[in-house]
C-alpha cells in the first residue's frame, strides 16, 4: 500500500503546474513539442543503429501473448537504441528497408542479428500501432512506397562492365550510373540512372571529385572504353569526370568482377531526409549469384565427412559447405561443441542452412552475413520439410500435440499474480495459482504450467529458490517460457529440448 501511495503522489507532482506571470502563459518550446509529439505519434520513425563488437543495440525484441507485432522491450538506459529515440513498446515495421510486420518473428530476430554491427529499422509508437490494427489498417501504407537499394555483382565481358559513370561538379561522393542495354551490368540488375553508394564493399560517399587533372582523363572524352575501368560519359560541361585512379585501383583489384551497391534518386533523397545512411544490409540481393541452401536431414545423415551416394550427399550437402544455421538459428560465432549440441538437441531430424565456398568467400569479402539475404520458403536446393511443419515439433499422426508459450508480464499493484511450486528434492518449478485479473492471467499463464525459461534463461535444472531469485531480479517486467505438463512429457519422450524456437508461426527471439 505504501508503494502504491508513493506512485500516486509522484503522478500528482508530475501533473501539477503553477503559473508564473513573468514566464507568460505560452511556452513556445513546450507547445511545439506537444504538437510535434501528437502529430508524429502515428508516423513511423527511422533509425540507423550502430554498435561495437561484443555490444548490443540496447533493446530486446519480443512477441507477447495478447499483443500484436514485434515489440521492443527493455530499452537500455543510455544504450544506442535509447540515444537514437527508440522507446519501450515501439513496434518494428521495417528491418533494413524490408517490411516485416507480417513476417515470422524468428525471421525478424534473425535479420537483426545477421545485420552485424549496423541495422536500419522503422518503428511505430505502440499505441498508434494498436489503434491502426484495431481499425484494420494496412501498416505498409504508412511507409513510403519505394524500392530498396540493390546489391549487384557484375561480371565483365569482352565489351567491359557495361556501365558508365558521371559526376556533378563540386558535389561530394555522387556517382551516377548509365547502364548499357543487355550488357553485364544490365543483366546483373543495375538500374540505369541509379546512384553508386559502394564499390566492392567500400563506401564512395566521402570521395571528393576534382576538376580535370593530369591524372584524370581530359574533357571532352570520347564515348569509348577506358582501359582498367568503366566508361565515362560527359553530357555537358557541368558534368566532370572523376579521378579515374580511384576506379582503376578498385576495378583492378576486382579483376573481371565488381560488386555495386546502388540506389535510385528518389529513395536516396528519402533516406537523406530521414538522416539514415544507406548500408549494404538494406539491399535487395535477389540478383546475386550466391545463395544459401536449406537441407532437411533425418537421423543417420549427421556426418562429419560426406561420401558420394550417402544420405548427406542426397540431401544436397557438398564438400566445403559452411554451416550458417541449425533449425533456423544462426551459428556464426559459436564454437564447434555448441553447434554439435544444437544438432543433438534437434532429436530425430534437423534443418541446416549452408553456403558453398564461393558464396562464403563473396559475403566475407563484403563484410556481410549470408543470413541477411536468406528467404524462408525459397531455399535453392536440398530436401525440405513439408509446408507448415517444423523440424523439431513433436507430432501424433502428423498433427502437433502441443507447443510451449511465451508470456510477458508487467508487474501490477499486487505483483505478478501467480504462485510457484516444486517437487521436493527435484529441480524445476510449475505454476500452482493464477489470480483472476492479474498480470499472470492476462499474459496467458495457466495452473500446472511448467516453467522452462525465465527472461531467456533455461531453469529446468534449477531449484525453486534459484528460479524465485531470477523472478525477483527481473524487476517490473518478466518473461516466462512455459509448457503444459502433458506436452512436456511428449517432448522428453522424443528426446527434444524445449526452447523458444519451437513456438509455432511467428517465433520470438
C-alpha positions in Angstrom: 0.0 0.0 0.0 2.9 2.4 0.8 4.4 1.7 -2.6 1.1 2.4 -4.3 0.7 5.7 -2.4 4.2 6.8 -3.4 3.3 6.2 -7.1 0.1 8.2 -6.8 1.9 11.1 -5.1 4.5 11.1 -7.9 1.8 11.2 -10.5 0.2 14.2 -8.8 3.5 16.1 -8.6 4.3 15.4 -12.2 1.0 16.8 -13.5 1.0 19.8 -11.2 1.6 23.2 -12.9 2.0 26.6 -11.3 1.5 29.8 -13.4 4.3 32.3 -13.3 3.3 35.7 -14.7 6.9 36.5 -15.6 7.0 33.5 -17.9 3.7 34.2 -19.5 1.0 31.7 -20.5 2.6 30.4 -23.6 5.8 28.4 -23.7 6.6 28.0 -27.4 9.1 25.2 -26.8 6.6 23.1 -24.9 3.7 23.9 -27.3 5.8 22.9 -30.3 7.0 19.7 -28.6 3.4 18.7 -27.7 2.1 19.4 -31.2 5.0 17.6 -32.7 4.6 14.6 -30.5 0.8 14.4 -31.3 1.4 14.8 -35.0 4.3 12.4 -35.3 3.0 9.7 -33.0 1.2 7.9 -35.8 4.1 8.1 -38.2 7.0 5.6 -38.5 10.4 6.7 -37.2 13.6 5.6 -39.0 16.9 4.9 -37.2 20.3 3.5 -38.1 21.6 1.8 -35.0 25.3 1.1 -34.7 27.1 -1.0 -32.1 30.7 -2.2 -31.3 31.9 -5.8 -31.3 30.5 -7.6 -28.3 27.9 -4.9 -27.7 24.2 -4.9 -28.2 21.8 -2.4 -29.9 20.3 -1.8 -26.4 16.9 -3.4 -26.7 15.1 -6.7 -26.7 12.6 -7.8 -29.3 9.6 -9.7 -28.1 6.4 -11.4 -29.3 3.9 -11.4 -26.4 0.7 -13.2 -25.6 -2.2 -10.8 -26.0 -0.2 -8.2 -28.0 0.4 -7.8 -31.7 3.5 -7.1 -33.6 7.3 -7.3 -33.0 7.5 -5.4 -29.7 10.6 -3.5 -28.4 11.2 -4.1 -24.7 13.9 -3.5 -22.2 15.4 -0.4 -23.9 18.8 0.0 -22.1 19.2 3.3 -20.4 22.0 5.2 -22.3 22.2 2.5 -24.9 22.3 3.0 -28.6 18.6 2.5 -29.1 17.5 4.9 -26.4 20.0 7.6 -27.7 18.5 7.3 -31.1 14.9 7.7 -29.8 13.6 4.1 -29.7 11.1 3.6 -26.9 9.7 0.7 -24.9 6.6 -0.7 -26.6 7.5 0.5 -30.1 6.7 -1.9 -32.9 9.2 -2.7 -35.6 7.8 -2.3 -39.1 10.9 -2.5 -41.2 14.4 -4.0 -40.8 17.0 -2.9 -43.3 14.3 -1.5 -45.6 12.2 -4.7 -45.6 8.6 -4.7 -44.3 8.5 -7.3 -41.5 5.2 -6.7 -39.7 3.7 -9.8 -41.3 6.9 -11.8 -41.1 7.5 -14.7 -38.7 9.0 -13.3 -35.5 12.1 -15.5 -35.6 12.9 -14.3 -39.1 12.8 -10.7 -37.8 15.2 -11.5 -35.0 17.4 -13.3 -37.4 17.6 -10.4 -39.7 18.6 -8.1 -36.9 21.3 -10.5 -35.6 22.6 -11.1 -39.2 22.9 -7.4 -39.8 26.1 -7.3 -37.8 27.1 -4.0 -36.1 24.6 -1.8 -38.0 20.9 -2.2 -38.6 18.3 0.2 -40.0 14.8 0.0 -38.5 11.5 1.7 -38.9 9.4 1.7 -35.8 5.9 2.9 -34.8 4.7 4.0 -31.5 3.0 1.2 -29.6 -0.3 3.0 -29.0 -0.5 4.1 -32.6 0.2 0.6 -33.7 -2.7 -0.9 -31.6 -5.1 1.8 -32.9 -4.1 1.0 -36.5 -4.5 -2.7 -36.0 -7.9 -2.1 -34.4 -9.0 -0.2 -37.4 -7.7 -2.9 -39.7 -5.3 -0.6 -41.4 -2.5 -1.8 -43.7 0.6 -0.6 -41.9 2.7 -0.9 -45.0 0.8 2.1 -46.3 2.3 4.2 -43.5 5.7 3.6 -45.1 6.9 5.3 -48.2 6.3 3.3 -51.3 9.8 2.8 -52.5 12.1 0.2 -53.9 15.1 -1.0 -52.0 18.8 -0.3 -52.8 20.3 -3.1 -54.9 23.4 -5.1 -54.4 24.6 -6.2 -57.9 27.5 -8.5 -58.9 28.7 -7.6 -62.4 30.9 -9.9 -64.4 32.9 -8.2 -67.2 32.7 -9.5 -70.7 34.7 -8.6 -73.8 33.0 -5.2 -74.0 33.6 -4.3 -70.4 31.3 -4.0 -67.3 28.5 -2.4 -69.3 28.1 0.8 -67.3 29.2 4.4 -67.5 29.9 6.8 -64.6 29.4 10.6 -64.5 29.7 13.0 -61.6 28.4 16.6 -61.0 30.9 19.3 -60.4 31.7 20.2 -56.8 29.4 17.5 -55.3 31.0 15.1 -52.8 30.5 11.4 -53.2 27.9 11.4 -56.0 28.3 9.0 -58.9 25.6 8.4 -61.4 25.5 5.3 -63.5 24.3 4.8 -67.1 23.8 1.2 -68.0 24.3 -0.3 -71.5 21.2 -2.2 -72.5 21.7 -6.0 -72.3 25.2 -5.5 -71.1 26.8 -7.2 -68.0 25.6 -4.5 -65.6 22.1 -4.6 -67.0 22.0 -8.4 -66.7 23.2 -8.1 -63.1 20.2 -5.9 -62.2 21.9 -2.5 -62.1 19.2 0.2 -62.9 20.2 2.9 -65.2 20.5 6.4 -63.7 21.0 5.0 -60.3 23.5 6.4 -57.8 26.6 4.4 -56.7 27.0 4.0 -52.9 29.6 1.3 -52.6 32.1 -0.4 -54.8 33.3 -3.8 -53.7 32.1 -3.1 -50.2 33.9 0.2 -49.9 31.8 3.4 -49.5 32.3 6.1 -52.1 30.2 8.7 -50.2 33.3 10.6 -48.8 35.2 10.5 -52.1 35.8 14.1 -53.3 35.6 14.9 -57.0 38.0 17.2 -58.6 38.3 19.1 -61.8 40.3 17.6 -64.6 44.0 17.0 -63.7 46.7 15.2 -65.4 45.6 12.0 -63.5 42.1 12.4 -64.9 41.0 11.9 -68.5 40.7 15.3 -70.2 37.4 16.6 -71.2 35.8 16.2 -73.7 36.2 12.5 -73.7 35.1 10.2 -76.5 32.5 7.6 -75.6 34.8 4.7 -75.6 36.1 2.1 -73.2 38.7 3.2 -70.7 41.4 0.7 -70.0 41.2 -0.6 -66.5 37.8 1.0 -65.7 34.3 1.6 -66.8 33.3 4.1 -69.5 32.8 7.7 -68.5 30.4 9.9 -70.5 30.2 13.6 -70.0 27.0 15.0 -71.4 27.6 18.7 -70.6 30.5 20.8 -69.3 28.9 20.9 -65.8 29.4 17.2 -65.5 33.1 16.5 -65.0 35.0 13.2 -64.9 36.0 11.8 -61.6 39.5 10.9 -60.7 39.9 7.7 -62.6 42.7 6.4 -60.3 40.0 5.6 -57.8 38.0 3.4 -60.1 41.1 2.0 -61.8 42.5 0.8 -58.5 39.2 -0.7 -57.3 38.4 -2.4 -60.6 41.9 -3.7 -61.0 41.6 -5.4 -57.6 38.2 -6.9 -58.8 39.6 -8.4 -61.9 36.7 -9.4 -64.1 34.1 -9.0 -61.4 32.8 -6.0 -59.4 30.0 -5.6 -56.8 28.0 -2.4 -56.7 25.6 -1.1 -54.1 23.2 1.3 -56.0 20.1 3.3 -55.2 17.6 5.3 -57.2 17.4 9.1 -56.7 14.0 9.2 -55.0 15.0 6.6 -52.4 18.4 8.3 -51.8 16.6 11.6 -51.1 14.1 9.9 -48.7 16.8 8.4 -46.6 18.9 11.5 -46.7 15.9 13.5 -45.3 15.4 10.9 -42.6 19.1 11.2 -41.6 19.7 7.5 -42.3 22.8 6.3 -44.1 22.1 3.5 -46.5 24.1 0.4 -45.9 24.5 -2.9 -47.9 22.4 -4.8 -45.4 19.4 -2.8 -46.6 19.8 -4.0 -50.2 17.7 -6.2 -52.4 20.2 -9.0 -53.3 17.9 -11.2 -55.3 20.1 -10.9 -58.4 23.3 -12.1 -56.6 24.5 -15.4 -57.9 25.4 -16.6 -54.4 22.6 -18.3 -52.4 22.4 -20.2 -49.1 20.8 -23.7 -49.3 18.4 -25.3 -46.8 18.9 -29.0 -46.2 16.5 -31.2 -44.2 18.1 -34.3 -42.8 16.9 -37.2 -40.6 18.9 -39.1 -38.1 21.7 -41.0 -39.8 22.6 -38.1 -42.1 24.6 -36.2 -39.5 28.1 -36.8 -40.9 31.4 -35.0 -40.3 32.6 -36.2 -43.7 30.4 -36.7 -46.7 30.8 -39.5 -49.2 29.0 -39.6 -52.6 25.8 -41.6 -52.5 25.3 -41.4 -48.8 22.3 -39.7 -47.2 24.1 -36.4 -46.6 25.0 -36.3 -50.3 21.5 -37.0 -51.3 20.2 -34.2 -49.0 22.3 -31.7 -51.0 25.4 -31.4 -48.8 28.6 -30.6 -50.6 32.3 -30.7 -49.7 33.4 -27.3 -48.3 29.9 -26.1 -47.4 29.9 -23.8 -44.4 27.1 -24.2 -41.8 25.1 -21.0 -41.2 22.1 -22.1 -39.1 20.6 -25.1 -37.3 16.8 -25.2 -37.3 16.8 -21.5 -38.3 19.1 -20.4 -35.5 22.4 -18.8 -36.7 25.6 -20.5 -35.6 28.0 -17.8 -36.6 30.2 -17.0 -33.6 29.5 -20.3 -31.8 32.2 -22.9 -31.1 32.2 -26.4 -32.6 30.8 -28.1 -29.5 28.0 -25.6 -29.2 26.9 -26.4 -32.8 27.2 -30.1 -32.1 24.9 -29.7 -29.1 22.4 -27.8 -31.1 22.2 -30.6 -33.7 21.9 -33.2 -31.0 19.1 -31.3 -29.3 17.1 -31.5 -32.6 16.2 -35.1 -32.0 15.5 -37.3 -35.0 15.6 -34.6 -37.7 17.3 -31.3 -38.3 17.3 -28.5 -40.9 20.6 -27.0 -41.8 21.3 -23.8 -43.7 24.6 -23.9 -45.6 26.5 -22.0 -48.3 29.2 -23.1 -50.7 32.8 -21.9 -50.6 32.4 -19.3 -53.4 29.4 -17.7 -51.7 31.1 -17.8 -48.4 34.2 -16.0 -49.8 32.0 -13.4 -51.5 30.0 -12.5 -48.4 33.1 -12.5 -46.3 34.8 -10.1 -48.7 31.8 -7.8 -48.5 31.7 -7.9 -44.7 28.1 -9.3 -44.8 26.4 -12.3 -43.4 24.6 -14.6 -45.9 21.8 -14.8 -43.4 20.8 -11.3 -44.3 19.6 -12.4 -47.7 18.0 -15.8 -46.9 14.3 -16.0 -47.6 12.1 -18.6 -45.9 10.1 -20.7 -48.4 12.7 -20.2 -51.2 15.6 -22.5 -50.5 17.7 -23.2 -53.5 18.1 -26.9 -53.2 18.0 -29.9 -50.9 15.2 -31.9 -49.2 12.8 -29.8 -47.2 10.2 -30.2 -44.5 6.6 -30.3 -45.6 4.8 -26.9 -45.6 3.5 -25.9 -42.2 5.7 -28.4 -40.3 8.7 -27.7 -38.1 11.7 -30.0 -37.8 11.6 -30.1 -34.0 7.8 -30.2 -33.5 6.6 -33.4 -31.8 3.7 -34.9 -33.8 1.0 -37.5 -33.5 -0.4 -38.8 -36.8 1.1 -35.7 -38.4 -0.5 -33.2 -36.0 1.5 -31.3 -33.4 0.4 -32.3 -29.9 1.3 -29.0 -28.3 3.8 -26.2 -28.1 5.3 -24.0 -25.4 4.1 -20.5 -24.8 5.9 -17.2 -24.2 4.3 -15.0 -21.6 5.3 -11.4 -20.9 4.2 -9.9 -17.6 4.2 -6.3 -16.4 4.1 -6.2 -12.6 0.8 -4.9 -11.2 -0.1 -3.4 -7.8 -0.4 -6.9 -6.4 2.7 -8.3 -8.1 2.6 -10.8 -10.9 -0.4 -12.7 -9.6 0.8 -16.3 -9.7 2.4 -18.8 -7.3 5.1 -21.3 -7.9 5.6 -24.8 -6.5 8.2 -27.6 -6.8 8.5 -31.3 -6.1 10.7 -31.8 -3.1 14.4 -32.6 -3.9 13.8 -32.3 -7.6 14.7 -29.4 -9.9 12.1 -27.4 -11.9 9.0 -25.4 -10.9 5.4 -25.1 -12.1 2.6 -22.7 -11.7 0.0 -23.5 -9.0 -2.3 -20.5 -8.8 -3.1 -17.7 -11.2 -5.2 -14.8 -9.7 -8.1 -13.6 -11.8 -7.4 -10.2 -13.4 -3.7 -10.4 -12.6 -0.7 -9.8 -14.8 -0.1 -13.6 -15.0 -3.7 -14.2 -16.1 -3.5 -11.5 -18.7 -0.2 -12.9 -20.1 -1.7 -16.4 -20.5 -0.3 -18.3 -17.6 -2.3 -21.4 -16.6 -2.3 -23.6 -13.4 0.0 -26.5 -13.9 2.3 -24.8 -16.5 5.9 -25.9 -16.1 8.4 -23.0 -16.2 11.1 -23.7 -18.8 12.8 -20.3 -19.1 12.9 -17.1 -17.1 13.9 -14.0 -19.1 15.5 -16.2 -21.7 17.5 -18.4 -19.3 16.7 -22.1 -19.0 15.7 -23.0 -15.5 14.7 -26.7 -15.9 17.5 -27.9 -13.7 17.4 -25.0 -11.2 15.9 -25.2 -7.7 12.8 -23.4 -6.5 15.0 -20.9 -4.7 17.1 -20.2 -7.8 14.0 -19.7 -10.0 12.3 -17.4 -7.5 15.5 -15.4 -7.3 15.6 -14.9 -11.1 12.0 -13.7 -11.0 12.6 -11.2 -8.2 15.7 -9.9 -10.1 13.6 -9.2 -13.2 12.1 -6.0 -11.7 8.9 -4.7 -13.2 8.9 -6.9 -16.3 9.1 -10.7 -16.6 9.1 -13.1 -19.5 8.4 -16.8 -18.9 8.6 -19.7 -21.4 6.1 -22.2 -20.1 4.6 -25.5 -21.3 1.8 -27.8 -20.2 2.9 -30.9 -18.3 1.5 -33.4 -20.9 3.2 -31.6 -23.7 6.5 -31.5 -21.7 6.3 -35.3 -21.3 5.8 -35.7 -25.0 8.8 -33.7 -25.9 11.0 -35.5 -23.4 9.8 -38.9 -24.7 11.0 -37.8 -28.1 14.3 -36.5 -26.8 13.6 -32.9 -27.8 14.7 -29.8 -26.0 12.1 -27.1 -25.4 13.2 -23.7 -26.5 11.5 -20.6 -27.9 12.5 -22.0 -31.3 9.5 -24.4 -31.0 6.9 -21.7 -30.9 4.6 -22.0 -34.0 4.1 -19.3 -36.6 5.7 -16.1 -35.5 8.5 -17.0 -33.1 10.2 -14.8 -30.5 13.9 -14.2 -30.2 
